[in-house]
Amino acid sequence: MRQETGARDSEEEITAAVVAADPRVVAVFAAGCAERVIQQFTSSRGGDPDRADDVEVLVDAVERLWDLAASAESFGATVPLLEAFRELHGEDVLVDTEDIIAFEAVVTALHATQYRATGDPTAALACAHVIRTAMWMFDQNSPGSDRHGAEVARQREVLASGAVPAALVRAQDIAIGREWALE
């Protein structure tokens, strides 16, 4: 019960921070969420020649998420491309770890891209929720792990950072994603 209450409090705190934040901070926040999980997609799908186009679309989407001057229209054109990924259309329950992490990466990037296309904070919140849930699930299967706690702390940190340069946030998130991809 205590863990559920803590998670609910964290979610409410992050929700309030996203709603109150400057849209540029929210854009960096969403880009960081996608950056932290993209390597899991590229490592699980990058070796499949049939998925080369998907890898390119996802990598390009995440790269553009960091361009705070990119137009909403450019992200609007990317949303349907991400929505077409096969990870979002399977009828089977995902049980394979690589399939699960690929799904999480696609959904996270999709919501981040939807935020940039619409400016709707609920998309950024969905992006953040997906990654927190993914880290919670990882912890359930990895005794002693606290990725969920680390992710909540990272989300709080980015939202509180204000005008910290996006390049600095990105470098930190790339390092976190690499560490996760190696575990």
N, C-alpha and C positions, 0 to 999 in steps of 0.2 A: 504494500500500500504506500509506504513512504517513497519508494522509487517512482511509482506512478504519479504521486503528488508532485515530486520534484520535476519530473518530466513535463507535467502539465504546467507548472509554474514557469519552467524554462520556455515552453512554447508560447505562453501568454506574454512573457517578457520580450521574446524575439518578435512576436506579432506586433506588440506596441511599438517596438523600436523601428521595425520596417515601415509601419504606417506613418510614424513621425519623421522618418529620415528624409533627407534630401534625395531626390530621384537618382542623382549621380552616385551617391553612397549605396543605394539599393542596387544600382546597376553593377557596381563593383562586387557587392555582396553576392548577387546571383551568379556573376561570372566566376567568382571564387568557388562557389559550390560546384559548378560544372567542371572547373579546372581540377578540383580535387579528385573527381571520379573518372575523368576522361581516359586516363592511363589504364584504368581497369578495362575499359572497352577496347582500346587499341591493343592491349596485350592479349585479350581473349579473342578478338576478331581480326586483328591486323595480319595474321598469317594466312588468312583465307582469301584467295584471289577473287572469289565471288562477292566478297564484302569490301573490296577496295574502294568502290564508289561511296559506300556508306561511311567508311573510315574517313574518307576525304570530306564528305559533307559534315560529319561531326567535328572533325578537327577545324575545319573552316568556321563552323558556327561558334565554337569556343574561342577561336582566335578573334573573331569579330566582336564577341561579347566584351572583350577588353577595350575595344575602340569606342570610347564614350561619345564620339562624334558621329558614329554610324547611324544611318537613318532608320526610323521605325519600319519603313517600307521594306528595307533590305532584310530585316528580321521577319517581317510578315511573309516574305517569299520563302524563307527557310523553314518556317513552321510546318507547312505541308510535307516538305522533304523529310523532316524528322518524324512526323506522324506516320509516314509510310514505312518506317523501319519494321522489319519482321518481328523484332522483340515486342512490339506493341500489338501484334495481331495473332499470336499463338493461342490456341484453344487449350493447350495442355498446361497443367500446373508445372511451374518451373521448379525443378529439383537439382539440376546441375549447377554447381557454383558458378561456372563461367557464364551460363545463361542468365543467372540471377544478377550477377554484377554488370553484365552488358545491359540488361533491362534497366537497372538502376541508373546507369550512366546516361542512357538515352532519355529516360524520363526526366532526370535532373536537367540535362541540356535543353530538352523541349520546354520545360517550364521557364528556365532562364531566358530562352529565346522568346517565349510568349510574353514575358515581362517586357523585354526590350521592344517587342512589336506593339504592345498595347499600353505600357506604363501602368498596368493594373497590379497593385501590390499583392493581390491574391495569388498571382502567378509566381512572384518571388517567394511568397510564403510556401507555396506548394513545392517549389524547388528545394527550399531549405528543409521542409518536412520529409521529403523523399530521402535526402542524404542523412538526416538524423535517424530515420527509421532503418535505413540500410546499416548504419553504424551500430544501432541497437541490436539488429539481427546478427551482425558479425560478433558482437560481444556475447550473445547467447550461445554461440557455437565455439567461442574461444575463451576458455576459462582464464581469468586474470586480465583480460583485455578491457580497456575503457575507451574505445573509440567514440562511443556515444558521448561521453563526458568531454572528450577532447573536441568533438565536433560542436557541441553546444558552446564550449568556451571559445572556439574559433569564430563561430557565428556572432557571439556577443562582441568579441574583440573587433571584428571587421565593422560591425554596425556602430561601435563606439569610436572608431578611428577617425571619423569625419573626413578631413581633407588629406589623408595620407595618400601619397601617389599610388595610382593603380598598379604601376610597375612593381612597387615594393610588395603589395598584397599578392600580386600574381606570382612573384618569385617565391614567396613563402608557401603559397598554395600548390605550386608545382612541386616543391620539396615534400610537402605533406602527401600529395598524390603519388609521388615516386615511392615513398616509404610504404604507403598502403599497398601499392602494386607488388612490392617485394614480399609482403607478408603472406 
